Amino acid sequence: MAWIYHLARRADWDAARTGGVYRGGAADRSDGFIHFSTAARLAESAALYCAGIADLLVVAVDTASLGADLRWEAGRDGEAFPHLHGPLDMAAVRWARAAPLRADGRHDLPDLT
């Protein structure tokens, strides 16, 4: 299995759990797709886009269950990033774990295994 990771605000995630489908946060909806990161780029993504967010979760998703809606597209530095062009079915989610905010505005990311 291959895993990718999404950074979500707890309120957005809780609403999705109730409805059974996640459509992303405000930035995802604005861009027209749900942003994901690889394990290697997750800490950088959290620092760049989520610094200071107190209610952050890391969501692990199985790529095999996403089908053709998952596309690897050029992101920063020309590296390919996973983007989901459609809603995320909660059945594809392996886990969602808190990423506590430190005093310096960065997050302690959970173990990704």
Contact map, one row per residue, 1 for C-alpha under 8 A:
11100000000000000000000000000000000000000000000000000000000001110000000000000000000000000000000000000000000000000
11110000000000000000000000000000000000000000000000000000000001110000000000000000000000000000000000000000000000000
11111000000000000000000000000000000001100000000000000000000111100000000000000000000000000000000000000000000000000
01111100000000000000000000000000000111100000000000000000000111100000000000000000010000000000000000000000000000000
00111110000000000000000000000000000111100100000000000000011110000000000000000000000000000000000000000000000000000
00011111000000000000000000000000001110000000000000000000011110000000000000000000000000000000000000000000000000000
00001111100000000000000000000000000100000000010001000001111000000000000000000000000000000000000000000000000000000
00000111110110000000000110000000000000000000000000000001111000000000000000000000000000000000000000000000000000000
00000011111110000000000010000000000000000000000000001011100000000000000000000000000000000000000000000000000000000
00000001111111000000000000000000000000000000000000000011100000000000000000000000000000000000000000000000000000000
00000000111111100000000000000000000000000000000000000010000000000000000000000000000000000000000000000000000000000
00000001111111110000010110000000000000000000000000000000000000000000000000000000000000000000000000000000000000000
00000001111111111000010000000000000000000000000000000000000000000000000000000000000000000000000000000000000000000
00000000011111111100000000000000000000000000000000000000000000000000000000000000000000000000000000000000000000000
00000000001111111110000000000000000000000000000000000000000000000000000000000000000000000000000000000000000000000
00000000000111111111111000000000000000000000000000000000000000000000000000000000000000000000000000000000000000000
00000000000011111111110000000000000000000000000000000000000000000000000000000000000000000100000000000000000000000
00000000000001111111000000000000000000000000000000000000000000000000000000000000000000000000000000000000000000000
00000000000000111111110000000000000000000000000000000000000000000000000000000000000000000000000000000000000000000
00000000000000011111110000000000000000000000000000000000000000000000000000000000000000001100000000000000000000000
00000000000000011011111000000000000000000000000000000000000000000000000000000000000000111100000000000000000000000
00000000000110011011111100000000000000000000000000000000000000000000000000000000000000111100000000000000000000000
00000000000000010000111110011000010000000000000000000000000000000000000000000000000001110000000000000000000000000
00000001000100000000011111111000110000000000000000000000000000000000000000000000000000100000000000000000000000000
00000001100100000000001111111000010000000000000000000000000000000000000000000000000000000000000000000000000000000
00000000000000000000000111111100000000000000000000000000000000000000000000000000000000000000000000000000000000000
00000000000000000000000111111110000000000000000000000000000000000000000000000000000000000000000000000000000000000
00000000000000000000001111111111111000000000000000000000000000000000000000000000000000000000000000000000000000000
00000000000000000000001111111111110000000000000000000000000000000000000000000000000000000000000000000000000000000
00000000000000000000000001111111100000000000000000000000000000000000000000000000000000000000000000000000000000000
00000000000000000000000000111111110000000000000000000000000000000000000000000000000000000000000000000000000000000
00000000000000000000000000011111110000000000000000000000000000000000000000000000000010000000000000000000000000000
00000000000000000000000100011111111000000000000000000000000000000000000000000000001111000000000000000000000000000
00000000000000000000001110011011111100000000000000000000000000000000000000000000001111100000000000000000000000000
00000100000000000000000000010000111110000000000000000000000000000000000000000000111100000000000000000000000000000
00011110000000000000000000000000011111000000000000000000000000000000000000000000111100000000000000000000000000000
00011100000000000000000000000000001111111100100000000000000000000000000000000000110000000000000000000000000000000
00111000000000000000000000000000000111111100000000000000000000000000000000000000110000000000000000000000000000000
00111000000000000000000000000000000011111110000000000000000000000000000000000000000000000000000000000000000000010
00000000000000000000000000000000000011111110000000000000000000000000000000000000000000000000000000000000000000000
00000000000000000000000000000000000011111111100000000000000000000000000000000000000000000000000000000000000000000
00001000000000000000000000000000000011111111110000000000000000000000000000000000000000000000000000000000000000000
00000000000000000000000000000000000000111111111000000000000000000000000000000000000000000000000000000000000010000
00000000000000000000000000000000000000001111111100000000000000000000000000000000000000000000000000000000000000000
00000000000000000000000000000000000010001111111111000000000000000000000000000000000000000000000000000000000000000
00000010000000000000000000000000000000000111111111100000000000000000000000000000000000000000000000000000011000000
00000000000000000000000000000000000000000011111111100000000000000000000000000000000000000000000000000000011000000
00000000000000000000000000000000000000000001111111100000000000000000000000000000000000000000000000000000000000000
00000000000000000000000000000000000000000000111111100000000000000000000000000000000000000000000000000000000000000
00000010000000000000000000000000000000000000111111111001000000000000000000000000000000000000000000000000010000000
00000000000000000000000000000000000000000000011111111000000000000000000000000000000000000000000000000000111000000
00000000000000000000000000000000000000000000000001111100000000000000000000000000000000000000000000001000110000000
00000000100000000000000000000000000000000000000001111111000000000000000000000000000000000000000000001000100000000
00000000000000000000000000000000000000000000000000011111000000000000000000000000000000000000000000011000000000000
00000000111000000000000000000000000000000000000000001111100000000000000000000000000000000000000001111000000000000
00000011110000000000000000000000000000000000000001001111110000000000000000000000000000000000000001111000000000000
00000011110000000000000000000000000000000000000000000011111000000000000000000000000000000000000111100000000000000
00001111000000000000000000000000000000000000000000000001111100000000000000000000000000000000000111100000000011000
00001111000000000000000000000000000000000000000000000000111110000000000000000000000000000000111110000000000000000
00111100000000000000000000000000000000000000000000000000011111000000000000000000000000000000111100000000000000010
00111100000000000000000000000000000000000000000000000000001111100000000000000000000000000001111000000000000000000
11110000000000000000000000000000000000000000000000000000000111111100000000000000000000000001110000000000000000000
11110000000000000000000000000000000000000000000000000000000011111110010000000000000000000001000000000000000000000
11000000000000000000000000000000000000000000000000000000000001111110000000000000000000000000000000000000000000000
00000000000000000000000000000000000000000000000000000000000001111110000000000000000000000001000000000000000000000
00000000000000000000000000000000000000000000000000000000000001111111110000000000000100010001000000000000000000000
00000000000000000000000000000000000000000000000000000000000000111111110000000000000000000000000000000000000000000
00000000000000000000000000000000000000000000000000000000000000000111111000000000000000000000000000000000000000000
00000000000000000000000000000000000000000000000000000000000000000111111000000000000111000000000000000000000000000
00000000000000000000000000000000000000000000000000000000000000100111111100000000011110000000000000000000000000000
00000000000000000000000000000000000000000000000000000000000000000001111110000000011110000000000000000000000000000
00000000000000000000000000000000000000000000000000000000000000000000011111000001111000000000000000000000000000000
00000000000000000000000000000000000000000000000000000000000000000000001111100011111000000000000000000000000000000
00000000000000000000000000000000000000000000000000000000000000000000000111110111100000000000000000000000000000000
00000000000000000000000000000000000000000000000000000000000000000000000011111111100000000000000000000000000000000
00000000000000000000000000000000000000000000000000000000000000000000000001111110000000000000000000000000000000000
00000000000000000000000000000000000000000000000000000000000000000000000000111110000000000000000000000000000000000
00000000000000000000000000000000000000000000000000000000000000000000000001111111000000000000000000000000000000000
00000000000000000000000000000000000000000000000000000000000000000000000011111111100000000000000000000000000000000
00000000000000000000000000000000000000000000000000000000000000000000000111100111110000000000000000000000000000000
00000000000000000000000000000000001111000000000000000000000000000000000111100011111000000000000000000000000000000
00010000000000000000000000000000001111000000000000000000000000000000011110000001111100000000000000000000000000000
00000000000000000000000000000000111100000000000000000000000000000000011110000000111110000000000000000000000000000
00000000000000000000000000000000111100000000000000000000000000000100111000000000011111110000000000000000000000000
00000000000000000000000000000001110000000000000000000000000000000000111000000000001111100000000000000000000000000
00000000000000000000001000000000110000000000000000000000000000000000100000000000000111110000000000000000000000000
00000000000000000000111100000000010000000000000000000000000000000000000000000000000111111000000000000000000000000
00000000000000000000111000000000000000000000000000000000000000000100000000000000000101111101000000000000000000000
00000000000000000001110000000000000000000000000000000000000000000000000000000000000000111111100000000000000000000
00000000000000001001110000000000000000000000000000000000000000000000000000000000000000011111100000000000000000000
00000000000000000000000000000000000000000000000000000000000000000000000000000000000000001111100000000000000000000
00000000000000000000000000000000000000000000000000000000000011101100000000000000000000011111110000000000000000000
00000000000000000000000000000000000000000000000000000000001111000000000000000000000000001111111100000000000000000
00000000000000000000000000000000000000000000000000000000001111000000000000000000000000000001111100000000000000000
00000000000000000000000000000000000000000000000000000000001110000000000000000000000000000000111110000000000000000
00000000000000000000000000000000000000000000000000000000111100000000000000000000000000000000111111000000000000000
00000000000000000000000000000000000000000000000000000000111000000000000000000000000000000000001111100000000001000
00000000000000000000000000000000000000000000000000000011110000000000000000000000000000000000000111110000000011000
00000000000000000000000000000000000000000000000000000011110000000000000000000000000000000000000011111000001111000
00000000000000000000000000000000000000000000000000000111000000000000000000000000000000000000000001111100001110000
00000000000000000000000000000000000000000000000000011111000000000000000000000000000000000000000000111110111100000
00000000000000000000000000000000000000000000000000000000000000000000000000000000000000000000000000011111111100000
00000000000000000000000000000000000000000000000000000000000000000000000000000000000000000000000000001111110000000
00000000000000000000000000000000000000000000000000000000000000000000000000000000000000000000000000000111110000000
00000000000000000000000000000000000000000000000000111000000000000000000000000000000000000000000000001111111000000
00000000000000000000000000000000000000000000011001110000000000000000000000000000000000000000000000001111111100000
00000000000000000000000000000000000000000000011000100000000000000000000000000000000000000000000000111100111110000
00000000000000000000000000000000000000000000000000000000000000000000000000000000000000000000000000111100011111000
00000000000000000000000000000000000000000010000000000000010000000000000000000000000000000000000001110000001111100
00000000000000000000000000000000000000000000000000000000010000000000000000000000000000000000000011100000000111110
00000000000000000000000000000000000000000000000000000000000000000000000000000000000000000000000000000000000011111
00000000000000000000000000000000000000100000000000000000000100000000000000000000000000000000000000000000000001111
00000000000000000000000000000000000000000000000000000000000000000000000000000000000000000000000000000000000000111
